[in-house]
Amino acid sequence: MFAYKDVNGTGSVPCTAQTFGSDPTPGFAKQCFCDDIDARDTEQNEADLKYWQGLAEAKRAEEAAKAAELQRQEEIREAAEKAERLAQQKLEEEKRLAEEAEAVAKAEAAERARLKAE
């Protein structure tokens, strides 16, 4: 597998994935050489480079989709936690109101009993 980069006679180019637009073989060591006799098959090399760039783009898209799914799952978890907190708060409020209503009813009953005793 070879990838070529025309440097227009500058004589040098960084040997990086950015230079070539993608990493043609992720996870494998690479070397760069200057081809001073133009021994390349331009059409095949361009096809190879497009293929590897396509794979790199597909990998980026897959990683973006995974990140989006993780984000969606986190949002669902947070929403479920919020719903649970709100439900708990509602139960606590209902309990407090029931206790207040019971206390008021007891006070009213005591007042009625006091008035009746008088």
C-alpha positions, 0 to 999 in steps of 0.5 A: 500500500502506497499513498503519494503526496505531490509536494510540487518540487519543494523537496520535503513534506511532513510524514503525517496523516494530516499531510495525506488527508487521513491515516491510510493504515491506522495502528501500523507504522509508516514511512515516507520516501521521496520519489524522484523518478516518478515511479507511481501509478497515479490512478491506482494511488489516487483510488487507494488514497480515496479508499483509505480516506473513505474508511477514515471518514466512516470511522469518524462517523461511527465514533460520532454515532457512538458518542451521540448514543452515549450522550442520548443514554446519559440524557435519558439517565438524567431525565429518569433521575430527575423524574424520580426526584420529582416523584419523591418530592411529590410524595413527601409534599403529599405526606406533609399535606396529609399530616397538616390536614390531620393536625387541623382535623384534630385541632378542630375536633379538640375545639369542638369538644372544648366548645361542647364542654362549655 
